[in-house]
C-alpha cells in the first residue's frame, strides 16, 4: 500500500506525507488543505471520496 496526501484545490500530490492537514502547495503557491489517500488498500478515503 502507498500513502499520499492530495491538495483539495488542485490535486497536487505528496507521497512523503500520510496525514491529512494543511501543507504548502507548490502548485497553488499557498497553504492548502490536503486529504490523505492510501492506494492499494481497497478502502475508500471518506473525506476525499465524498468530495469527488
N, C-alpha and C positions, 0 to 999 in steps of 0.2 A: 504494500500500500504506500502511496505517496501523498503527502500533505501539502496543501497550498493555501495561500490567502489571496483573495481576488478583490480588486477595487470595485466598490459598489457603483461608482460613476462610469468608469471607462473600461473596466475589465482587465486592467494590468494585473499581472500575477507575480507573486514572490513564491519561490519554492523553498526558501530557507526559514520561513516562519510557519507556525502551526496554529496560533491562537487568533481568533477574531479580535479586532481592535482598530485603533486609529494609527495609521502609519503615513509617512510621507510618500506620496505617489509621484515618481519622476515624470510620468506622462501628464498628469493634471497639474503638476508643479505646486502642489499644496497638500496639506494633511487631509486624508480622506478615510472613511470607514472601510475596512477590509473585512470580508467574510471568509471564514475557514471552509475548506473543501478537501475531503480525503478521497482520492481517486483509487478505485480498485477494491473498496470495502463492501460495495453493494448497497450501502445506505444512502439515504437522501439527506443532504445537509439542510435542515429545516429552514433556517433564515434565508439562505441563498436560493434554495429550491422554490420557496414561496415568492421571492422577488422576481423570479423568471416567469 
